[in-house]
Every structure is written in structure tokens, then in C-alpha cells.
């Protein structure tokens, strides 16, 4: 399974040095207390203020003491910790065509993003969704903040299977019921649903003030219509509906046209709402997607 690739040492070395492209809010952050008084801690110098009893002496500006013989405290602006949720579609369509390993690609990309996010000590979790027994089901890892915990994601990753129907909107509604602070949500799916469903789901994520990024995953044969010509009896993996079709050059062209339409509409919807969109097509392109497409579109830098 391609997902295991995301845990190989050589693969992880290629991810070292990448940083998630997060629009990170800068705020005055509460730091340690000294004699009951709070001092903000950060990395970006914001201003100076007169020293008063109880201020943390670590922030005393000794240059001002030497030049002016007065006591001033440096204040800072700090980067706020961001919670990153990587939401992976594990519906039945993600497991087909089986040789494309579309689900493996989706999980490998999600795990790679988790690894990158942990380099910043942000809180990162993987979450999978699908419909089980008629209900939208979410499974998730705990939040992890350090790369040392990355291998702890492996059992979760290996346990993911593509089954059931897709419910993007139901998954997002359950996610938002957690009522956590706004953060980054990376939605990874083939988006083989009615456009209205993913538009509603993405709009809800934005309305909750999340920064949203979309990874559109499709298989190589699926996206190119590269199936051997002939007569097929095909069963919809999510609805069970059976159809008989004849595949040939015309059918392949129709498949490509349909994919192009799906991509164009989703990309345009995302662009109009400042959602980062990445087309991740073909499991063989895993490393190219990470090293070329992610930086180009600002997903990592």
C-alpha cells in the first residue's frame, strides 16, 4: 500500500525543511507569571513599556538601562498555535480502480502533511470519514505536536479502508460539532459527489473561520479513461446500481471530459473563495505532487 511510503526514512528526509503554508494569526500570547503579573512571549518585537514591579526581568532592555539609566520591558507578538485537521475521504469510490491505489495516495499525502505540520509544533490530527450502516462515521487520531510522535500515526493509517458512500457535508457537520478554535482543515477526496454537496461542506468550514485547503485525488486510469475497450457490467461501489456499458475511444473521451468538468468547477469554486486547490492525480506522482505542486500552490513552503 502506497500509504506505507509516507513512513519510510528516505521519503521523510525529502519532507524535512518543508513548512505548512498557514496564514497564522499573530496575537499577544499569555506567557509565564512572575509575582502574579503576565508577560507576553513571542518572537516578533512589538513595543517597549515602562518597567513596573512584577514584570519578568528576562524581558528587560539592558541597552536602555545602559544608555538612559531607565528600566524598559520589551513586549512581543507571538504566533498562535494552529490546529490542523487532515480530513480524508475513505468512501468506497476512493478504493477504485484498485490498481490505481487512489486511497493509498490520499492517505500518503495526508500523512506527509501531518509530518510537515509537526515540524512547527502545531497540533495535527488525521481524520477519516465515510458512511457506515447508513450513518456518517468519523475516526480520528489524537492531536500530535512533535515529529517524534509521527510513527504513532501508522496503525491508524494502515487500518483505513475504502467502503460505504460519501457524505462530505455530514462529515463536516460532525467535525464542526467539536466546537474547537478555528484552524486549518485539509480536505482530501475524489469529490465524486454532486457539486452542491462539496460546495455546502466547504462553505460551512469557511463560515467557521477555518483556513481550508483541498486536495483533489484521482487515479491515473480513472482521470484519463484508460480502461481496456470492451463490454463491461459495472456496479456503483457506493449505491450498488448496476449498468452495462461499452468502453471504447468515444467513452474514454467522455470520461476525460467529465473529469475536466469536475476539476474546472471545483477549482473555480475554490479560487473564488481563496481556498488552496491541488490536483493530485496518479499514485505514481506522489513525490512530484509533494515537491512541486504543494510549494507552487502555497500548501507548503
C-alpha positions in Angstrom: 0.0 0.0 0.0 1.3 3.4 -1.0 0.5 4.8 2.4 3.4 3.0 3.9 5.7 5.0 1.7 5.0 8.1 3.8 6.7 6.4 6.8 9.9 5.3 5.1 13.0 7.2 6.3 14.2 8.2 2.8 10.8 9.7 2.0 10.7 11.6 5.2 14.1 13.1 4.5 12.6 14.7 1.5 9.9 16.4 3.7 12.5 17.8 6.1 12.7 21.5 5.8 9.1 22.0 4.4 6.7 24.1 6.4 2.9 24.2 6.1 1.8 27.4 4.4 -0.6 28.6 7.2 -2.0 32.1 7.4 -1.0 32.3 11.0 -2.6 35.0 13.2 -0.2 36.9 15.4 -1.5 37.8 18.8 -0.2 38.8 22.2 0.1 35.5 23.9 0.0 34.9 27.6 3.3 33.7 29.0 4.7 32.7 32.4 3.6 34.5 35.5 6.0 36.4 37.8 4.6 37.7 41.1 1.1 37.4 39.6 1.8 39.6 36.6 1.5 38.3 33.0 4.1 39.0 30.3 3.5 38.1 26.6 6.1 35.8 25.0 6.8 35.7 21.3 9.4 36.0 18.6 8.5 39.3 17.0 9.4 42.5 18.9 6.3 44.7 19.2 7.0 47.6 21.6 8.5 48.8 24.8 6.9 49.8 28.1 8.0 51.1 31.4 9.0 48.5 34.0 6.7 48.1 36.9 7.2 45.8 39.9 6.3 42.2 39.0 7.4 42.3 35.3 9.5 39.5 34.1 13.2 40.6 34.2 14.1 38.4 31.3 12.5 41.0 29.0 14.3 43.9 30.5 16.1 46.0 27.8 19.6 46.3 29.1 20.6 48.6 26.3 18.1 51.1 27.5 19.4 50.7 31.1 23.0 51.5 29.9 22.0 54.4 27.7 19.2 56.0 29.6 19.5 54.7 33.1 15.9 53.7 33.0 14.0 50.4 33.0 12.0 49.3 30.0 10.4 46.0 29.2 10.3 44.6 25.7 6.9 43.3 24.6 6.4 40.8 21.7 3.8 39.5 19.3 3.6 35.7 19.2 2.5 33.2 16.6 -0.6 31.5 17.8 -0.7 27.7 17.7 -2.8 26.4 14.8 -4.8 23.2 14.9 -4.5 21.3 11.7 -7.1 18.7 10.8 -6.4 16.5 7.7 -9.8 15.1 6.7 -9.5 12.0 4.4 -12.4 10.6 2.4 -12.5 6.8 2.9 -15.7 6.1 0.9 -15.8 3.1 -1.5 -15.0 5.2 -4.5 -11.6 6.0 -3.0 -10.7 2.3 -3.3 -11.4 2.1 -7.0 -9.9 1.4 -9.5 -8.0 -0.9 -7.2 -4.8 -0.8 -9.3 -4.7 3.0 -9.1 -4.4 2.9 -5.3 -6.2 6.2 -5.0 -6.9 5.7 -1.3 -3.2 4.9 -0.7 -2.3 8.2 -2.5 -4.8 10.2 -0.4 -3.5 8.7 2.9 0.2 9.1 1.9 -0.4 12.8 1.1 -2.4 13.3 4.3 0.4 11.7 6.4 3.1 13.7 4.7 1.2 16.9 5.5 0.9 15.8 9.1 4.7 15.2 9.3 5.3 18.7 7.9 2.9 20.2 10.3 4.5 18.6 13.3 7.8 20.4 12.4 6.2 23.6 13.5 4.9 22.1 16.8 1.3 22.8 15.7 -1.4 20.4 16.8 -2.0 18.0 13.9 -4.5 15.1 13.6 -5.7 12.8 10.9 -9.4 12.2 10.5 -11.2 9.8 8.1 -14.8 9.8 7.1 -17.3 7.6 5.3 -20.9 6.3 5.7 -21.2 3.1 7.7 -24.5 1.4 8.4 -26.3 4.5 7.0 -24.6 7.0 9.2 -21.6 9.3 8.7 -18.7 7.9 10.7 -15.6 9.8 11.7 -12.5 8.2 13.0 -9.5 10.2 14.1 -6.1 10.2 15.8 -5.2 12.3 18.8 -3.6 15.7 18.1 0.2 15.4 17.8 2.6 18.3 18.1 6.1 16.8 17.6 7.7 14.7 14.9 8.8 12.2 17.4 5.1 11.1 17.6 4.7 10.7 13.8 5.2 6.9 13.8 2.2 6.7 16.2 0.0 7.5 13.2 1.0 4.3 11.4 -1.6 2.0 12.9 -4.4 4.4 12.1 -3.2 4.8 8.5 -2.9 1.0 8.0 -6.4 0.5 9.3 -8.1 2.7 6.8 -10.3 1.0 4.1 -12.4 2.4 1.3 -16.0 1.4 1.9 -19.5 2.9 2.1 -20.9 6.0 0.4 -19.6 9.6 0.6 -21.0 12.3 2.8 -18.8 15.3 2.7 -21.4 17.5 4.3 -22.2 15.1 7.0 -18.5 14.7 7.9 -18.0 18.5 8.0 -21.1 18.9 10.3 -19.7 16.3 12.7 -16.3 17.9 12.6 -17.7 21.3 13.5 -19.8 19.9 16.4 -16.4 19.7 18.2 -16.5 23.5 18.5 -12.8 23.8 18.6 -11.0 27.0 17.8 -10.7 27.8 14.0 -7.6 26.3 12.4 -6.6 24.7 9.1 -8.7 21.9 7.5 -7.2 20.0 4.6 -10.0 18.0 2.8 -8.7 15.1 0.7 -11.3 13.5 -1.6 -12.0 12.4 -5.1 -15.0 14.8 -5.0 -17.2 12.3 -6.9 -20.3 13.8 -5.4 -22.9 16.4 -6.6 -21.2 19.8 -6.7 -23.8 21.2 -4.3 -22.6 18.8 -1.6 -19.0 19.8 -1.6 -19.9 23.5 -2.0 -22.1 23.3 1.1 -19.4 21.5 3.1 -16.6 23.9 2.1 -18.8 26.9 2.8 -19.5 25.6 6.3 -15.8 25.2 7.0 -15.2 28.8 5.9 -18.1 30.1 7.8 -16.5 28.6 11.0 -13.4 30.8 10.1 -11.2 27.8 9.2 -8.4 28.1 6.6 -9.4 25.5 4.1 -7.3 23.6 1.6 -8.5 21.0 -0.9 -6.5 18.0 -2.3 -8.4 16.5 -5.2 -7.2 12.9 -5.6 -7.9 10.7 -8.6 -6.4 7.6 -10.0 -4.4 7.5 -13.2 -6.7 5.3 -15.2 -9.8 7.0 -13.7 -8.7 10.5 -14.7 -7.6 9.5 -18.2 -10.3 7.0 -19.0 -7.5 4.5 -19.8 -9.6 1.3 -19.5 -9.3 -1.5 -22.0 -12.0 -1.3 -24.6 -14.9 -3.8 -24.4 -18.2 -4.7 -22.8 -18.5 -4.1 -19.1 -21.1 -4.7 -16.5 -20.3 -2.1 -13.8 -21.7 -1.8 -10.3 -21.6 1.5 -8.5 -19.5 0.8 -5.4 -21.5 3.2 -3.2 -25.1 2.7 -4.4 -24.9 -0.8 -5.7 -26.6 0.2 -9.0 -25.6 -2.0 -12.0 -25.1 -0.6 -15.5 -23.9 -2.2 -18.7 -21.7 -0.1 -20.9 -19.3 -0.5 -23.9 -16.0 1.2 -23.5 -14.0 2.5 -26.5 -12.3 5.6 -27.7 -15.5 7.6 -27.5 -16.3 6.5 -23.9 -12.7 7.3 -22.9 -13.0 10.8 -24.3 -16.3 11.2 -22.5 -14.6 10.2 -19.2 -11.8 12.7 -19.7 -14.4 15.4 -20.5 -16.3 14.6 -17.3 -13.1 14.7 -15.2 -12.2 18.1 -16.8 -15.6 19.4 -15.9 -15.4 18.3 -12.3 -11.9 19.7 -11.9 -12.8 23.0 -13.5 -15.9 23.6 -11.4 -14.2 22.6 -8.1 -11.1 24.7 -8.9 -13.2 27.7 -9.8 -15.3 27.4 -6.6 -12.1 27.2 -4.5 -10.4 30.1 -6.3 -13.4 32.4 -5.8 -13.2 31.7 -2.0 -9.4 31.8 -1.5 -9.3 28.0 -0.9 -6.0 26.4 -2.0 -6.7 23.7 -4.6 -4.3 21.0 -5.5 -5.0 18.4 -8.3 -3.3 15.2 -7.1 -3.8 12.7 -9.9 -1.9 9.3 -10.1 -0.3 7.4 -7.3 3.0 7.3 -9.3 3.1 11.1 -9.0 3.2 11.1 -5.1 6.6 12.7 -4.7 6.2 15.1 -7.6 2.9 16.3 -6.1 4.6 17.0 -2.8 7.8 18.5 -4.0 6.3 20.6 -6.9 2.6 21.1 -6.6 2.4 21.7 -2.9 5.0 24.5 -2.9 3.7 26.0 -6.1 0.3 26.4 -4.7 1.4 27.6 -1.3 0.4 24.4 0.6 3.9 24.1 1.9 7.0 26.3 1.5 
